[in-house]
Amino acid sequence: MQNIRTGALSDCTSLTSITIPDSVTSIESYAFENCTSLTDITIPDSVTSIEEYSFNNCTGLTGITIPESVTNIGESAFSGCISLKSIAIPGNVTDIKSYTFKDCSSLPSIIIPENVTDIGELSFFNCSDLTDITIENPDCEIYDSGNTICNGLDEQGEIYFNGTIYGYENSTAQAYAEKYGYKFEIISPAAEEIKPGDADGDGKVNILDVISVNKAVLGKESLTDAQLKAIDFNQNGKPDSEESLTIMKFIVGLIPSLTA
């Protein structure tokens, strides 16, 4: 069996769990729609596509792990999953289609990975418990409406979102949040990893790193967070003479390696 056929298990209201065979590559449209008692499902790495309305209105589903093999999640695939509390978007998915997570009222947070270039209409509409959404692609196209991401409608029938959108400075996420009056916070690019002992960040460990640590101890030089992490062998959060000595011991061969 290569596919879970269209509507194959829809309306199986007594189905509580299922393990999909490794031979399956596609979960077709409406495959599990209205399986209201389904709480547990295992999707194998063989699956590449979860098509439209696949899990629509699976009201008992609390969490689902989507393998990295998946490249497509169809429109309304998880809409109406009111108990869904956790889900991770695979890095190979390039768009969040319209209505995908509409009415997922228990979902508290979600990360949209950097490969996603488009977030469609009403993707996160009426997600009442959503407190934060992180959009990692600074150029991601977000459907231009306040109801694309929102907690729902207030008593006056106005769209509102009390959560926070996280994204990069000058990103489309920031522009979207500012346009609709939503709270926005900037995420900073991850600091580049520096090898242990490389206090000056030049890619080598030598006497110059000992000098940098000593200058930092005396307050004559500042270390970046990445540089400090590379020399903080005793995990005290600051440079000190003990760490300078450790680097020297490594340089002259008294110790075989450095671990920060």
Backbone hydrogen bonds, N-H to C=O, Kabsch-Sander energy under -0.5 kcal/mol:
donor,donor_aa,acceptor,acceptor_aa,energy
4,I,26,S,-2.4
5,R,3,N,-0.9
7,G,29,S,-1.8
8,A,5,R,-2.4
9,L,31,A,-2.1
10,S,7,G,-0.8
11,D,33,E,-3.1
12,C,9,L,-1.4
13,T,11,D,-1.8
15,L,12,C,-1.5
18,I,40,D,-1.4
20,I,18,I,-0.5
20,I,42,T,-2.3
24,V,21,P,-1.5
25,T,2,Q,-3.7
26,S,2,Q,-1.4
27,I,49,S,-2.8
28,E,4,I,-2.3
28,E,26,S,-0.7
30,Y,52,E,-1.5
31,A,28,E,-1.8
32,F,54,S,-2.7
33,E,30,Y,-0.8
34,N,56,N,-2.6
35,C,32,F,-1.7
36,T,34,N,-1.8
38,L,35,C,-1.6
39,T,16,T,-2.8
40,D,16,T,-1.7
42,T,18,I,-2.0
43,I,41,I,-0.6
47,V,44,P,-1.5
48,T,25,T,-3.1
49,S,25,T,-1.4
50,I,72,N,-2.8
51,E,27,I,-3.0
51,E,49,S,-0.6
53,Y,75,E,-1.8
54,S,51,E,-1.7
55,F,77,A,-2.3
56,N,53,Y,-0.9
57,N,79,S,-3.0
58,C,55,F,-1.6
59,T,57,N,-1.7
61,L,58,C,-1.5
62,T,39,T,-0.7
64,I,86,S,-1.3
66,I,64,I,-0.6
70,V,67,P,-1.7
71,T,48,T,-2.9
72,N,48,T,-1.4
74,G,50,I,-3.4
76,S,98,S,-1.3
77,A,74,G,-1.7
78,F,100,T,-1.7
79,S,76,S,-0.7
80,G,102,K,-2.9
81,C,78,F,-1.6
82,I,80,G,-1.9
84,L,81,C,-1.5
85,K,62,T,-3.6
86,S,62,T,-1.1
88,A,64,I,-0.6
89,I,111,I,-0.6
93,V,90,P,-1.4
94,T,71,T,-0.7
96,I,118,D,-3.1
97,K,73,I,-0.6
97,K,95,D,-0.7
99,Y,121,E,-1.8
100,T,97,K,-1.7
101,F,123,S,-2.0
102,K,99,Y,-1.1
103,D,125,F,-3.0
104,C,101,F,-1.7
105,S,103,D,-1.9
107,L,104,C,-1.3
110,I,132,D,-1.3
112,I,110,I,-0.5
112,I,134,T,-3.7
116,V,113,P,-1.8
117,T,94,T,-3.4
118,D,94,T,-0.8
119,I,141,E,-3.0
120,G,96,I,-3.4
120,G,118,D,-0.5
123,S,120,G,-1.6
124,F,148,T,-2.9
125,F,122,L,-1.2
127,C,124,F,-0.9
127,C,150,C,-2.1
128,S,126,N,-1.4
129,D,105,S,-0.8
130,L,127,C,-1.7
131,T,108,P,-3.2
132,D,108,P,-1.3
133,I,164,T,-2.1
134,T,110,I,-2.3
135,I,133,I,-0.5
135,I,166,Y,-2.8
136,E,112,I,-2.5
136,E,134,T,-0.6
140,C,137,N,-1.6
141,E,117,T,-2.9
142,I,140,C,-0.6
143,Y,119,I,-2.4
143,Y,141,E,-0.5
145,S,143,Y,-2.2
148,T,145,S,-1.7
150,C,124,F,-2.0
151,N,160,Y,-2.5
152,G,160,Y,-1.0
154,D,158,E,-2.7
157,G,154,D,-2.2
160,Y,152,G,-2.0
164,T,131,T,-2.6
165,I,183,K,-2.7
166,Y,133,I,-2.9
166,Y,164,T,-0.5
167,G,185,E,-1.9
171,S,168,Y,-1.6
172,T,138,P,-2.5
175,A,171,S,-2.0
176,Y,172,T,-2.6
177,A,173,A,-2.5
178,E,174,Q,-2.6
179,K,175,A,-2.1
180,Y,176,Y,-1.8
181,G,177,A,-0.5
181,G,178,E,-0.6
182,Y,177,A,-2.8
183,K,163,G,-0.7
185,E,165,I,-2.2
187,I,167,G,-2.3
197,G,230,A,-2.7
198,D,195,K,-2.1
199,A,197,G,-2.0
201,G,198,D,-0.9
206,N,204,K,-0.6
209,D,206,N,-1.5
210,V,206,N,-1.0
211,I,207,I,-2.1
212,S,208,L,-2.0
213,V,209,D,-2.3
214,N,210,V,-2.4
215,K,211,I,-2.4
216,A,212,S,-2.2
217,V,213,V,-2.4
218,L,214,N,-1.6
219,G,216,A,-0.9
220,K,215,K,-2.8
221,E,215,K,-0.9
228,L,224,T,-2.8
229,K,225,D,-2.3
230,A,226,A,-1.5
231,I,227,Q,-0.9
231,I,228,L,-1.0
232,D,228,L,-1.2
233,F,231,I,-2.3
235,Q,232,D,-1.2
243,E,240,D,-0.7
244,S,240,D,-1.5
245,L,241,S,-2.3
246,T,242,E,-1.9
247,I,243,E,-2.1
248,M,244,S,-1.9
249,K,245,L,-2.4
250,F,246,T,-1.8
251,I,247,I,-2.3
252,V,248,M,-2.1
253,G,250,F,-0.8
254,L,249,K,-2.6
255,I,249,K,-1.0
